[in-house]
Structures are given as structure tokens and as C-alpha cells.
Amino acid sequence: MTSRRNMADFPDRKLSKDAQLRQSINQKLIENGERDRLKELLRTKLIECGWKDQMKAHCKEIIRQKGLEHVTVEELVTEITPRGRALVPDSVKKELLQRIRTFLAQNSNF
Amino acid sequence: MEGLAQDIFAELIDDVCLGLCFEVHRSAKCGFFFLDDVDAESMQEFEIVDKAGVDIFGQVYNQCKNRDCECPNCGRTIAAARFAPHLEKCLGMGRNSSRLANRRLANSNNSSLNKSESDPEDNDDINDNDWSYSSEKKAKKRKADKNPNSPRRAKSLKHKNGEIGSGISDIMKQCGVISEHTKKMCTRSHRCPQHTDDQRRASALETEEVDVDGYDGVENTSYEPSCLWDATSDTSPTDSVSSKNSESPPQPPISCGYDGCGISAKDSVSHGVADDADPEGTTSSDSKKNKKSHIQCSPIPAAQTGMVACSGKKKKRPPTPGSSP
């Protein structure tokens, strides 16, 4: 996997071509509404495969550990996100990647 | 490109996780996150019962169905299935109870009024008024009493015009013209500008169901010979008619309004009936009524004709309107 280059890596410099490309594609993704569609599709698939229930159970454990009063959103996020990424089933991942690639292929030529 | 795709995917996953965290956090803080959890003790206590004759809670059927309720109004114990209709009647609310009450009222009114109408005084009045107003009142009142408060007030209003207990003081002083459109009696005074005296007589006569084409009334011996047509034939065609009519004091308004011509409406049929001999008669729609009545006995207002011809004949039909004496 290539290293991720966040926008934060280029705070003051002029954005490289790569970054420019990313930016433009992201913009297109959003403008098209494709991003929202992809997100909804992902959500539906994750619920269907049971990922959401697993994550909820994990959350319960965390909350029980930490106590209800002290739990904050940030804590939850930092605890849960790595696990969430790991738990995504491959089929879902593959399908979504496929769709993203299709979109990129269609739109990178404009 | 692949890296880009992966990155995009990763961002999407992060968004979903964030959404989940928000949801969980909120439900935890609001207190409904842990509701699904059950412990073993309560699991056993509330376990689903699967026996025969018993529902899933373990209760026996049919226990509640025979419960009796105590009516808060009358205090009686009523079966549950009959409770709602009983309450409706007991409290006096609901559609049927109002209908029943109205019917009862009507019946009681009717029976009490039937007694009063048989008073001798009223009987005299019946005899005197050839318009047989009281009998009409009776008939109409009975009809009205069926549904005094029903939605059919438009119809019963017509009868109310003739009711004893109506707001109008003396019915004989009403105009009394029954409108063709609404079938209602005009309740205005005797001088109501919408109707002429002829109409009033006509309405009165029509309700009388007299054979206006026959000669029955001709043989009436109570006919007063002093029908002074000549003396009063010079009335102006305008509103002096009504004033003339009002001058004849004890006459009911539907009699021949001429001074001295005190023939009541019934007799007035013969008083100058000339439906066929009235070629110059009124041309308005009223004329159809008037033709059947003794229109000729009154000075018809200018709007209708300028003709005044009460032939004043007793047993003969007047030949023509123009040949009045």
C-alpha cells in the first residue's frame, strides 16, 4: 500500500500534482453525490454483514470498562476506529473498492 | 490510482465509524443503550410460556371478558359488553339518546296540547274562521312534533309558522302568503310589501281546498247584500288597497277587503269568481292564483291591472269584468 499523504503534509507548499489530482477527484466525488451514495452503500452492507452489531458490542465493553459518566465521543472514536477498520469483511471492501475505481476511471480523464 | 481508491475507502470507513460512535455515545448518555441486556434471573422469570390453555405470560384465557363495570352515573353493575351503550343513555350523550329524548318530549307535548285544543274556546274559533286555521294548526303541529329538534328544521319551520307557541303573537295578523319556492308562509305583517292582498287571499283559499270552479259557494246564503262596490271602486291602484283592508276591523285578512263587504274568504270564492271571464285579468304569475279566487273583489294594484270589478253577483257568474255594476 502506498503511503497516505494527507493534506496536512503539505501545509505551506504548493500542492503537488498528486495532491491536486486527489483534491479534484474528491471534489468531483462530492459534487456528483457519488460520495454519499458510496457511504450509504457501505453502511447498508456493514449492517447486513453484522459489522455494526459487533462494533456495538465492543462499545458496550468499553463503556462498561470506563464507566458511563466518563465516556466521551473522542475516546470512543479512538478506541473503535482501528477495530472497525479491521473488522470490515473482505467482500464489502472489495465491492466498494471496485466502485471507487470505476468512478476514478470515469472521471480522471476530465 | 489504487492508493487513491484505498484512501477514499478508508475515509468512508472512518465516516461510518464516527457516525456509529455518535449514535452509541448518545444512546449511552440518554440511558437506552443498555436496555437489551438481561440477566439470568429475569430471563427465567419472564420466559415465554408455551403450555396449552394458557397464554405466553402464563395467564388463563377468558378471565377478563366477564368483568362487570360499575356505572359512575347510576351505580349499577353493567356487563362490559353492554357498558358503552348503557353509558350513552345514562349520561344522555350520543346520538341515539338525544333522539329518544326528543321523541319523548314530542309525545308528551302532543298529548298535553291535545287536551288544550279541545277547549270550547278554541272550538269556537275554529267555527268562526273559515280558514279553519286551528285545524290546520293541529295537523301541522303533529307533523312538527315528530322531529322538533331534528335536522329537518327547514321543513318544520313551515309548520312553526302556524304553531300556537310560536313567537308571533297573532297569526291572523300575518301576511300568510305561501311562497311557491319555499312553501313557507310569509310571516310578515298584514302590510307586507312583498305580497298583495290578492295573494293573501289566494294563499288562504288554496289551502282551503275549495273547489274554486264549482258553484258551491254560490248558494251560500250568508252573503251580505251590501257589497258596495261602486262606493269603493274609486280607490287608487296604489297602496291604498292595504289601508282599505286594514280598515275593516274584525275581518280576517283573507276576506274580501272592501269596506262593507264582509265576506270571508270561503264565501269569497263565489264573490266574483271569473276565471274564465277575466280576459283582462292579471298577467303576472300571481294571476293564476288570483284567477281562481275572487280577485275581482279587490282593486288590483296597478302593477297587475287597472281593472276593478267586483261584480257582486250572487248566484250568477259575472259576465265580464268590464260589466261591473
HADDOCK unambig.tbl for C-alpha pairs under 7 A between the chains (distance, minus, plus):
assign (segid A and resid 1 and name CA) (segid B and resid 3 and name CA) 6.56 0.50 0.50
assign (segid A and resid 2 and name CA) (segid B and resid 3 and name CA) 5.69 0.50 0.50
assign (segid A and resid 39 and name CA) (segid B and resid 12 and name CA) 6.13 0.50 0.50
assign (segid A and resid 43 and name CA) (segid B and resid 16 and name CA) 6.73 0.50 0.50
assign (segid A and resid 73 and name CA) (segid B and resid 21 and name CA) 6.54 0.50 0.50
assign (segid A and resid 73 and name CA) (segid B and resid 22 and name CA) 6.63 0.50 0.50
assign (segid A and resid 73 and name CA) (segid B and resid 25 and name CA) 6.30 0.50 0.50
assign (segid A and resid 76 and name CA) (segid B and resid 21 and name CA) 6.25 0.50 0.50
assign (segid A and resid 77 and name CA) (segid B and resid 18 and name CA) 6.37 0.50 0.50
assign (segid A and resid 77 and name CA) (segid B and resid 21 and name CA) 6.15 0.50 0.50
assign (segid A and resid 81 and name CA) (segid B and resid 14 and name CA) 6.69 0.50 0.50
assign (segid A and resid 81 and name CA) (segid B and resid 17 and name CA) 6.05 0.50 0.50
assign (segid A and resid 84 and name CA) (segid B and resid 17 and name CA) 6.79 0.50 0.50
assign (segid A and resid 85 and name CA) (segid B and resid 13 and name CA) 6.77 0.50 0.50
assign (segid A and resid 97 and name CA) (segid B and resid 5 and name CA) 6.37 0.50 0.50
assign (segid A and resid 97 and name CA) (segid B and resid 9 and name CA) 6.71 0.50 0.50
assign (segid A and resid 100 and name CA) (segid B and resid 5 and name CA) 5.92 0.50 0.50
assign (segid A and resid 101 and name CA) (segid B and resid 5 and name CA) 6.16 0.50 0.50
